[in-house]
Structures are given as C-alpha cells and as structure tokens.
Amino acid sequence: MKLPEPISKTFTGLIADIEKGQIKIPQFQREFVWDLKKSSKLMDSIIKGYPIGTFIFWKTKERLRSIRNLGNARLPEPIDGDFTEFVLDGQQRLTSLFATLKGLKIERETGKIEHYDEMFINLDAEEDEEIITTTKENFDESALIRLTDLIYGPLTLLFKYDVKYHSKLQDYKTRIEAYNYSIILIRDAPLDIATEIFTRINEGGKPLTVFEIMVAKTFDADRNFDLSEKYSGLIARLAEVEYETISDATVLQTVAILLEKDCTKKTILKLNKKEFIDIWDKAVDAIERTVDYFRNYYRIPVSQLLPYNSLIVPFSYFFYNHNDKPTGITQKYLQDFFWRVSLGTRYSSGVESKISQDIKRIDLIINDELPKYDWTVDTSAEFIKNNGWFSAGRSYIKALLSIYAYHQPKSFIDGSIVNINNGWLKIASSKNYHHFFPKAYLEKKIGDWEYKNFWINHILNITIVDDYLNKREISAKAPSTYMKKFEKQNPELEDTMKTHLIGDLDNFGIWDNNYDAFINGRAKILSKELKKRIIPQGTDKTMEVELTDERETNQLI
C-alpha cells in the first residue's frame, strides 16, 4: 500500500467522475440520511468558500457492489479494467453535493420525496447571512435563483435578473465551479485494509460486518450475482421449513470451508470472487441438504433448537463431498460427531479454529473412519441433573430439548403432535416450554432454599407443549390435579407421556406429586437417549455415580 496522497478536484471534475461511474459509493456505506436543510448548509459553506472537510477515496481495480441509483439518477458501472475510486469517508457530503447540483429527487424510506432542485440562492443576502435557502416564503422572488439554474441555465436566463445582481450571479457561479474539493487518495490497498480504514474513520458508528464487506466484494452485474439478494433468497426458502435463523456469518463460513478448509475472517475476506460465485449454488445445495438431514433424521424441527448454528458448516462440508444420504457406519459416526459437539459445548468459543479442526474429522467420517476427540462428553443422569439449569440460549440445553423434540411430543389433552415454532422458542418463558411441576406450585412447596430456582427451572422439569395447554389448562396446579383431568380426556395418556420421556406415572411420582421421583426418573431416560447417540471413547464419562453435589434433589419436597 502506498502512502495516502492528497489531491483536489473541482466541481466539474468531481461531478463528471460520478456521472461516468469512476467515483462510486460502496454498498457497505450507510443510507443517505442528510435532509434538504442540512444539504443546503453544505452548499452555503461552498458558496462562501468555507472548508467542508476532506473526502477519502480508495482507488482500486476491485469491483464492489456499489450504489447504482441515486434518487432519479442512474449511475453507470465503471469500465472493466479501469480504476474506480470508492468513497470511504464523505458519503453524506458527496451525495448531498451531487443531489443538489443535479437537482435530484430523493425518496426516503418513509415514502417522502425531497426535491433537491428546490434550493435557491438569495441574491439579497449578505455574506454573514444564509445565502442558500430551501423555501421562497418571506423572500422577494425576483432576488431568488434556483441553484441548478445558476450553474446550468443559459445566459438569457441570467440576464433576466436585475442588473444589480449580475456581478453576484457571476461571482457565485464561479465560486461553485472553481471550489477545490480536498481528497485523500488511498492507492494499492487490499480490500481488508480499505474496510479497516473505513471502520476506523467511522469509529463512532456501527462497525462493518464481514458479510457487508463480502456483499460489496462479490457483486457481479454480468453474472447477476448479488450476495445480499442470494442470501435473502436462501433465508426465504429456509423460513418455509422454520430454519430462517441461520446467520449470514454461518453461510460465509460454509463457503470458506468448502473453498479453503478454513473459515476465519481473514480467510473469508481473501476469498477469490470468481471462485466464490462459482461455488455458491453448490454451497447452498449443501446447506439445504444439511437442514433436511437435521429435520428428518435428528428430527430437529426448527433452527431455534439447533445447539449451534455453526453445526451447519461441517455438515454442509460433508454433504458437499458426499452425494448420498449417510447410512450404516457413516451415519453412526456422523451422529456421534453431532452430539459430541452439542453436548460438549464445542462451539461456545473459538468456533472458527474448531470448525477447521473438525473438518479433518469429517474427512475421516467420509472415509468410514471413527475420529478421535480431544474433549469429553458426560451422558450420565447425574451430570444432566447437575448441569440442567434451564436457559433457552444454552447449547447444552438446546441439545437436550432436541432430544425431547425427536420424540415428537404430543398434547396431554388429545395426543395430537405439538406444533413447535421458531417464534416461540427464543426465551425460557416461551409458550412452548412448560414446567411439568409448575413454578408457582414448587415455590410454595420448596420454601426458602439456596438452590430452589436451580431445581424449579431445570431442563428435567421442562416439557414441550402448546400455548393453550400451558396457560389455560395447567397454570399453577399440582401434577396430580391436572393429570387426572387429562387422564379422563385422553385414554392414551400413558403413551402420550412417553413422547415427553416420562415413564410409568406411578413410578415417576405423578399421582403423589413426588418431584424427586420425577426428576430422577426423567434423568435416567434422558441419559439412555444420549448414550444411544454417542460412541464411547476412553475419556468419556458415562458411568452413573452417586450425587455428591450439594444441590442434590433428595427430599426437596
């Protein structure tokens, strides 16, 4: 990268370069927000010869997604192979300047249209007064000239004004056309440096995301590729199957893993544009096949239950390199990997480097080899009890909820399958989450105890139900009370409860409201479900041990 170079451009050069497409505003810049009044202040400063600050341009042959239209003006694409100057600082000023001097119409998000040709010079104004105005009210209209008329109007128009204004008209026109705009030019800088400069300049604002940068970098008009639109299309399709919460970061990591087997920010930003576009459709296909697999084989019906969004990445790598649906030993090894990542809180930190490491494990699985793992999982009932504090955002809890969902929980009332919805699963107080022993009931029974909240809000006390059942039928009633009502309504209640990993109602303490029996019984069943999904390795902890934790449940109630 060369040292920044100070240059200047006149009105004519600046406007001409914008109109030719040589100066562009990259898409990662924010919306144009300056209103007509603020823009008029800028023009007032220019006409008075005041400094308006320095623009910073990045000169490059990179082709980024840029703003193609400004108001009612179409901005052309630069010529292939030519340098383009992207605005890193000064977007609002430059856009205001262009909109004003071209008399554009700008439509705001609210639908309001601002007419930038409605800017006038008050020829009666003194130098210490505002020369530019956006209204004709309270002014002598014979002393007002539209700014665009002054610059582009024929001489015959100017000569219509009183002779006393002629010198001012010529002076103001000269000031605007001769004004030197100060520019710092950044040359030979790679994209990551240019965006870092942008971020530092705009330190008070919102930092650029990797996705915003890549949207700009990968844009290709000839190939009709717009990453922002492509991602929106993918999410729209995933929304149809309740997997719309897959982040743009996860999608970028997937593409990077497929191309480079690495998904750090640095790697993503250096991805080759052509290769990125070439692989996009195959990457999307791998993501969609992954989602289908999660939904159909693991029976995780919605993305909010997925322990980590990042699991999409290694599985997409698998499906990209493995055309057939996994079966036999491959299926078992892949399942083992999924649950080890989920139960071992694998992607809770350092996710980029860990995904890169795990791609090597996926390569082994593709070749029907069992990977070795350097983290342990504990599937014991006691571990579940000691680590089961319920929070809808915890990956470990999401893993256990996924086991619940796998059994397609049914309504206590009539045995119909519960509708699990992404919109209902974001927080612990969700409509889909029901405390089998209601919180209000347990708070009265347990009394004042240090670990009361831990055990009341425990994953083993959570069942997945519908909103109607949760609020209207159960409320704060004891299990023995509300379950007797359901027993009369639902002749298959015993089978229904098995879909919630709740076994024999007598042994589970339902009829005598025995919370200890319920927690211990459900922990054992859940532990068995986890063991089915894990292939034991030497460091794993799967043996049952006696509780020594001071939070043990014995004699809670």
Buried (B, 14 or more C-beta within 10 A) or exposed (E): EEEBEEEEBBBEBBBEBBBEBBBBBBBBBEEBEBBBEEBBBBBBBBBBEEEBEBBBBBBBEBBBBBBBEBBBBEBEEBEEEEEBBBBBBBBBBBBBBBBBBBBBBBEEEEEEEBBBBBBBBBBBBEEEEEBBBBEEEEBEEEBBBBBBBBBEBEEEBBEEBEEEBEEBBEEBBEBBEEBBBBBBBBBEBEBBEBBBBBBEEBEEEEEBBBBBBBBBBBBBEEEEBBBBEBBEEBBEBBBEBBBBBBBBBBBBBBBBBBBBBBBBBEBBBBBEBEEBBBBBEBBBEBBBBBBBBBBEBBBBBBBBBBBBBBBBBBBBBBBBEBEEEBEEEBBBBBBBBBBBBBBBBBBBEEBBEBBBEBBEBBBBBBEEEBBEBEEBBBBBBBBBBBBBBBEBEBBBBBBBBBBBBBBEBBBBBEBEEBEBBBEBBEEBEBBBBBBBBBEEBBBEBBEEEEBBBBBBBBBBBBBBBBBEBBEEBBEBBBBBEBBBBBBEEBEEBEEBBBBBBBBEBEEBBBEEBBBBBBBBBBBBBBBEBBEEBBBEBEEBEBEEEEBEEEBBBEEBB
